[in-house]
C-alpha cells in the first residue's frame, strides 16, 4: 500500500456509520477479498469486510465516505498500480456507478459471472454526488459584440476606441487566434477585450469573466496569451531614444523649461505584488510592501522609450540603471545627450541630477528647470497607472507580473501614439477648414 492510502487509513478524523450500506454487497466482497485487513479507527487487524457487531457500529474514516474506504482495501489486490496513485483514486470513483446498475466489476478476477447481488435497486448518495460533479452540463454563454458599443463605452472599459481595437486585433491575431474548428471558440476580439478589461480594471478574474460572459480559467488563459503576444512587440514600440529624430526629441524637452540637450527622463516606480513563495524577502521595498521595481525612461510627449521590469522591490534605482544595457551604451558614447534623474541616481556625465543644497542664483535656476523637465516622467508613470488599474496591485507571481507590466507599457505607447496621430489629423483638418472658410475671393474680400 502506498503512502497516500496508508495515511488515509491511519489517521481517523470523523465517525461514519456502515449501517447505511447494503450488507449483501459486503458479503459478496468478503468472498473475493477475505484476506484483506487494514488499520481503521486505530484498531489493528480489523477486517473491513466483516460485518460489525451491531448495526450502528461506528467505524472511523479519514478523508472519504465509508464506501471509499471499503473499495480501497478490496481493489488494491487486483489492480497493478503502475501509474502511482492515479488509478487508486480514479477507480474507486467509478465503483458506485457500477454498483448502482449491478454491473460486473471489470477488475475483479474472482466474481466472474456474478453481478452485485442487491435485493432492491439502491440509492447511492455518493454516486449521485460524484456523477453530478464530474458530469456538469456545458453552458456556453452568448458572446459580447464589443464593436456594437460606442467609443465612450469602449474607452471606459477597454481604454481604446473602436478603431484602436480593430488595429490591435489585426496586430495580435497571428499570435492569439485559436486554431480550432469548433464553433464556440473565442475570437481574437473576445480574447483581446478580456485581457484589456483585466488590464484596465485590475479586478479579480471571476469578476472580469462575469463581465465578459466567460469563466475564470478562460480569463486567465486570455490574459496570458495577450501578455506573451505584446511582449514580442516590445522592441517595436519601445525604442530608445525614440521613434523621432534626435533633434526633435531635444527640442521638445527644451520647450518645457529651457533645459538643453535632454533626450530622456528616468525614474523608478514600484508595482505591488502578492508575497512570492521563493525569496520573499527580496521583494520587500522600503515601505515594507512586496513589489517589482520598474525603471522607466520617457520622452516629453509621455511616450515610454525604455523599461526595465525584472528587479525585486528591495533593489535600488541606481543599481537598476547601472546594471542595464542602456548604461553601458551611454558609457560607450552611443548617445549624444543627457538623462535627467532625481537624487536617487548618481551624477554622471550623461545623467544629470539636481543640486542637493543649491545656492541662490544659477544653481537654483538649474534645479527649477531640472524639476520642471523631469516631471514628465512622473506624469507618464501616473498616466500609465491610471490607464491600467491592474498596476496598482498584481495578485500573480513575480514572473507573470513582469510580463503584465511590459504588456501595459506596450499598450500605453500604442494608445499615446494613436491619440497624438489623431490629434494631428484633426488639427490639420481644422486648419484646412479654416483656410477654406477664410480664403480670399477673387475681389480680395473675405
N, C-alpha and C positions, 0 to 999 in steps of 0.2 A: 504494500500500500504506500502511495507517495505521501509527501509531507502535507499537501493540501488536504487530502481526505483524512489523514490521521489527525490533523488539527481540528477538523470538524467534529470528530468523534471523541476527542479527548477533553475539550473544554465545554461543559454544559452551560447553557445560558437560560433557557426558558422551558418550562414543562409543557408538553403537549400529549394528548391522550391518544392511545392506539385503538380505543373502542370505536372511533369514528370510521374505521375501515372494515371492509368485509373480511371476516375471518377465513372464509373459504379460499380466498386468494392466498393468504399467508400459509395455509396448509398445503396448497399446490406448490408454492415456492419452497416449502420445507422439504418436499420430496426431491427438489433439484439441488438445493444448497443446504443440506442438513448440517454439513461440517463447518459452515462459515460462522465464526464467532468474532465479536468485536468488543470494544470498550464503550459502553453507553452509560451516561449518567454516573460515571465514576465506578461502575461495577465490572470487575474483570471476569471474563469467561461467561458472560451472559449471552445466550443465543438470541439474536434479534428475531429469528423466525419462529421461536417457540412462543405459544400463547401466554399472556400474563396470568397471574394468579387470580386477579379479579378484573371485571370488565372496565373498571375505572382506574386501572393501574396507570401511574404516571411515569413515563419514560422521557428522559431528558435528551433534547437535541439542541444543536448549537445554532446553525445558520439556515437550516432548511426545514420545511414541514416534515412530518413523520414519514410520508411516502418516499421522500428523497433519501432519508437515512436507510430505510429498508432496501431501496433499489441499489444504493452504492455498494452495500455488502453482498447483494445477490448477483450483481452483474460483474463484479471485479474478477471472478474466476473464469469467466467466459470471454472476456474482451482482452485482446492483446493491445496494451497501451503503448503504441509506437509513437504517437504524436504528443506525448507528455500528458497534460491534464485536459486537453480539449475533448477527447472522447469521453472522459469521465464526467464532464459537465454536460455535453450535448445529449448523450444517450439517455440519461435519466429524465431529461426534459421531454423526450419523445415517448417515454413509457406510459404516461397517463393517457395519451392518445390511442395507444394500442389497447390499453386495458378497458377503455370505455366502450369499444365496439367488440371486444372479445376476440382480437386478432392474435395469432400466434406471435410469440417473441422471436424475432429473426436471429438473435444472437444466442439463443439457448440451444444446447445440444441434447438435453435430456427430456424436455417436454414433448418433443416430437409432434404427433398429430393432435395432442390435447390442446384445446384453447384455454382461455382463462375461465374457470367454472363459476361464473356468477349466477346465482339463482334468479336474480332480477337485474334489470338494467340499472347500474348505479349512477349517481350524480357526483362526478368527481369535481370538487370545487377547485382543486389545484390545477387540473387540466383546463378548466374553463378560464381561469386567470391567465395561464400561460398562453392559451390559444388567443385570448383577447389581446395580450400584449404583443405577441410576435406576428399576429395576422391583422395588423391595422389596415384599414382601408385607405388607399392612397387618394388624397384630395388635392386637386390642382386648382388653386385659386386663380381668378381672372387676372391677366397681366395688365399693367398700367401703361397707357399710351401717353408718354411724357410729352410728346410733341403736340398734343392736343391742348395743352395749357398755355396761357400767355407768358410772356417773358418775365413779368413781375413775379409770378408764381414760381417759375423755374429758378430765378436768381435767389429767391428767399430760401429755397430748399436744396438747390444743387450748386449755387454760386456761379452759374453760367447761363447765358442766354440760349435761345434755340439754335442760332447759327453756330455758336461755340460748341454746343453739344453735338451737332452734326459733324463739326470739324474733329472733335475728339473721337467720335465713333469711327470715322474713316481712318484716323491715325492709329487707333488701338485695335481695330478689327482683326488684323492678321495675328495678333498676339493673344487675344482673349476670347475669340469666337469659339463656340462649341462645335466640334467636328462630330456631328451625330445626325441621324436621320429621324430621330424622334420628334414628334410634333410639339411636345411640351417642354423642350429645351429652352433655356433663356437666350434671348437675342443679345447682341452686343450692346444695344441701347439699354436693355434692362440691367445687364452686368455693370455697365458704366454708371448708371444712375444709382444703383445700390451702393457702389463704392463712394460716389460723390456725396450721397446722403450721409454716409458714415463720417466722411471727412468733414463735412460742413457742420454736423450736429454734435458728433462725439458721443452719442447716446450708446446704450447697450445694444448688443447685436440683435436681441429679440425685439427691441423697440424699432430698430430700423427694418427688421423683417416684417413686423406688423404693418408698418407704413408702406412697404413695397410689395406686400402680399406674398412673401416668401418665408422660408424657415430660417432658423438661426444658423444652421450649418451652411445653407446657401449663401447667406450674407458673408460668412467667414471666407468661403471659397472665392466669392466675387471680389472682396477687398484684397485678398492675397494676390489674385491674378492681375488685378489692375495695378497694384503696387509694383509687382515684378515687371509689368509692361512699361510703366512710366519710368522705372529705374533705367531701362535701356535707352531712354531719350535724354538722360541727364547730360551727356556731352553735347547734345544738340541745342538744348535750351538754356543751359547754364555754362557760359564761357567767360573766361577772364582775359582781358579787361572788359569785354562786352562785344555785342554784335555790330556796334557802330565804330567808325574810325576813332582813333585815339584822341585826335584834336577836338572832336565833338564832345567826347566824354569830359575832357578837361574844361572845355568852355561851359558845359552845363554846371559843373561844380563851381566854376569861377563866378557864375552869375548868382549863386546862392549868397555868398558873403565875401567875395573877392579873394578867396584863398586860391593861389595859383598852383598849377601842375599837379592836381589831385586826380587820381584815376580810380579811387575806391575808398569806401569807409568800412572799417572792420569792427565787429563786436561779437560777443558771445551771448547765448541765451540758453536757459535750462528748460527742457521738456520733461515734466514729471512722468514717471512710470511707476508701476507697481514693484514691490520689492522682489528682485530676482532670487532664485534659489541657489545660484552659483555666484561667488564673490559679491555677496550682498553689500559688504561694507564699502566697496569701491564706488558704488553708485550714490552714496550719501553726500550731498553737497554741503555748502557752508550753512544752509538754512535747515539742515537735518531732514532733507527730503530726497528720496530716490529720484534720480533724473539722468538725462542724457545731455551733456554739454555740447551745444551745436555752435560752430563758428560760421558766421555769415558775413559776406562782403557784398556790397550793393553799389549801384550807380546812383546818380542824382534823381533818376526817374523811377525809383523803387523797384528796379529790376535786379534780382539777385545774380551775381556773377560768379560766386564761389560759395560752396557749402561743405562743411566737414561735420558729418553726423555719425560718429563712431566712438566717441570718447565718453567714459563714465562721468558722473557729475562731480566727483572729487578732483578731477584734473583741472589745473588752472588754465585760463585763457592763453597766457603767454606760452605755455608748453604746447598747447594745441597748434598755435601758429608756428612755433619753432620746429615741430615735427612734420609740418605739412610740406607738400611738394611745392606749394606756392612760395614759401620762404626760401627754399633752395633756388627757385627760379629768380627771385629778386637778388639773392647773393651772387648769382652768376651774371647779373646785369642784363636779363632778358627784357625787362620793362623799364621804360623811361617815365618815371612819375613817383608820386608818394601815396602811401596809405595813411589814413587818419584813424587813430585809435585812442581809447581812453587811458587813464593812468595805470590800468592793469597790465598794459603792454610796455615793454622796454622801448626807449627812444633809440631808433636806429636810423641810418642814412636813408632808408626807404620807408620808415614808419614813424610818423610824426605824432607826438603826444603833447598834451598841454603842460605848461609850467606848473610845478607843484605849488610854488609861492610867488606869483607874478608881482613884479614891481609896477608902479603906475607908469603908463606910457606905452612903449611898443609891446612889452610882454602882455599887458592887459588886453590890448587890441588883438594880439595874436591869439590869446585864449578865447576871446569873444568870437572871432572869425572861425576858429577851430571848432568850438562847440556848436555854432550855428550850422556849419557844414557837416559835422559828424552826426548831427541829429537826424540826417537822412536814413542812416542805418537803423536807428531806433524806431523811426516811423515805419520803415519797411518791415521790421520784426513785428511791430504792433498790427500792421495790416495783415501780415501772414497769419498771425494767431487769431485775429478776429474773423478772417475769412474762413479758416478751417479750425473750428472749435475743438476738434479732436486733439489738437496740440496743447490744450490746457491740461490734459492728463490722459495718458495711454495705459490701458489695462492689458498690456501684452508683454512679451519677453523683450529684452533689450535688442536682440537681432531684428525682430519684426518692427519694433519701434523705430529703428534707424531707417528701415525701408519705407515706413509710412511718412517719416519726416522728409525723406528725399522725394517721395511722390508728391507731397504737398508743395514742396519748393518748385518742382517742375510745373505743377498746375498753377501756382501763383504767377510764374513767369508767363505762361500761356495766356492767362487771364489779363495780366497787365499789358502785354504786347498787343493783344487784340483790342483792348479798351483804348489804348493810345492810337492804334491804327484807325479805329472807328472815329475817334475824336478828330484825327487829321482829315479823314474823308468828309466828316460833317463840316469842319472848318473850311475846307476847300469849296464844298458845295455852297456854304453861306457866302463866301467871298465871290463866288461866281454869280450867285443870285443877286448879290448887292451890286455887282458890276453891271448886270443886265438891267437892274432896276434904275440905276442912276447913270446909264450910258448916255453920252451926249447925242442929241439928234443932229440931223443934217443942218438945222438952222443954228445950232450952237446952244440951244436951251436944254435944260434938264427935265 
